[in-house]
Amino acid sequence: MLTVDRTVAWLNDFCDALIEHKATLSEYDRIIGDGDHGNNMARGAEQLKNALLDTSPKTLGEAFKTAAMKWISTVGGASGPLYGTAFMEMAKAAGDATEFDVQPLIKAGVAGIQKRGKAVAGEKTMLDVWIPLSEKFDAAQLAEAFNTTTNMQATKGRASFVGERSIGEVDPGAASSKLLFEALLKDVVE
Ligand SMILES: [Mg+2]
């Protein structure tokens, strides 16, 4: 279960993790993409932290909408629209609620990512972390989904250009999604 305070804490913890791991995320992207993922995500993170201080959300919908707007307007690349749409679908699912279950939120996020990215499971994208967690949310499932994604061959997006060499390399979107869900594991209320 998430409350408004826990949601704001989650988003802040996610932002802190993105800023802390900025160089690592860009390094993953340099190997199988264009090397900008850490910088792009950290830019959104700085903006969102300020916005959460300025707006102090009163509902879960307001919190996720703030995240969506910042990601769409400042992050750029593929990740801006993908995370932005995920947060926007989470905002719609939660609406005016001040408490909400985690599982339906993740499912709403998956629907947003699929709609925007036209991706399916098994293509070595962030979805390969999100989909298993939408079915079962715990630390073991997160670890397994992340490792499974790393061992896939990329068949979607820029990473597909490196073909078999992508096997064993970390997908940057999967890595930032891992940070998102690690923050949620820390902040979610049983
Ligand atoms: Mg990139």
Residues whose N, C-alpha, C, O or C-beta is under 5 A from the ligand:
A	BS01	MG	D29 G33 D34 G35 D36 H37
